[in-house]
Amino acid sequence: MTLFNDNTDINCRAAFIGQRINLKAFERATRLTESPFVIKAGQNGYAVLFRYGVVVMFGLSDAEETNFLQDIAEHVYMPFDHPDYEDGIAFAAPDKAESVHPEYIRIKEWNLDYIQLIAEVLAKSAVLTHYEHEIGATFDQIEVLATDMKKGGWPKGRHARKLLKHNGMTLSIQRKMVGQVEIAGKPELLWEKPNYEPLYVRIEDEYEIEERHTALKDKLELVHQTAETMLSLLQERRTYHVEWYITLLIVLEVILGLYDKFGH
């Protein structure tokens, strides 16, 4: 079926709104597809819902987007205070070849396959944007810890909780990207309809999905290694102090023993 008129610019917007969307809440809605989950939204638009917390909206006005996000808010687990977005424009031109440009994506026709295809890339891009911001803030905090360590020679004990938090954050992001979003994975649609793969690859290239994913993995690994190194140094420092305490206790015990033996 034709979803939008040909040669009409359609706004496509992905919003990473929370840690998870409960798709079971939409079982009574008219689902056009299930993987990914496509439903009608607004007056003449569509929305693609991803379990990992992203919704991609097609052909919705600003007011319709706001209303739609408010309507589904109760089904979002751990919503973000400030969602991250990825925008695009697409239109169908049956008499022209598919192409991808910085300003727009041109497809052959508006059908559910193309909607799913575009949504997959925009959703991944929104997730990457969110974690790029998060890892950027973490880098700033790690820099402060490294500066303190440079001045004092050892990381401070009060930093241990922050370092554990950073380690937990990196593991959480890696689990999300690999186990849920599958940033590096190929959408299910392409296994069934490989003729869409060339366009999918071009859209991914335009949004630099692979390059950004690689850069984010490298940053996560660096944060993890830095936190592990500092935690190891903290442990060594504590072990060093404990050894000195034990030595002092032994010396004190010897002195008390000598005093008891010769002091009187």
Stockholm file with secondary structure:
# STOCKHOLM 1.0

chainA/1-264         MTLFNDNTDINCRAAFIGQRINLKAFERATRLTESPFVIKAGQNGYAVLFRYGVVVMFGLSDAEETNFLQDIAEHVYMPFDHPDYEDGIAFAAPDKAESVHPEYIRIKEWNLDYIQLIAEVLAKSAVLTHYEHEIGATFDQIEVLATDMKKGGWPKGRHARKLLKHNGMTLSIQRKMVGQVEIAGKPELLWEKPNYEPLYVRIEDEYEIEERHTALKDKLELVHQTAETMLSLLQERRTYHVEWYITLLIVLEVILGLYDKFGH
#=GR chainA/1-264 SS CCCSCTTCCEEEEEEEEEEEECGGGGTTSCEEEETTEEEEETTTEEEEEETTTEEEEESCCHHHHHHHHHHHGGGEEEEEEEEEEEEEEEEECTTSCCEECSSCEEESCCCHHHHHHHHHHHHHHHHHHHHHHHHHHHHHHHHHHHHHHHHHSSCCGGGHHHHHHHHHHHHHHHHIIIIIICTTSCCHHHHHCGGGHHHHHHHHHHTTHHHHHHHHHHHHHHHHHHHHHHHHHHHHHHHHHHHHHHHHHHHHHHHHHHHHHHCC
#=GC SS_cons         CCCSCTTCCEEEEEEEEEEEECGGGGTTSCEEEETTEEEEETTTEEEEEETTTEEEEESCCHHHHHHHHHHHGGGEEEEEEEEEEEEEEEEECTTSCCEECSSCEEESCCCHHHHHHHHHHHHHHHHHHHHHHHHHHHHHHHHHHHHHHHHHSSCCGGGHHHHHHHHHHHHHHHHIIIIIICTTSCCHHHHHCGGGHHHHHHHHHHTTHHHHHHHHHHHHHHHHHHHHHHHHHHHHHHHHHHHHHHHHHHHHHHHHHHHHHHCC
//
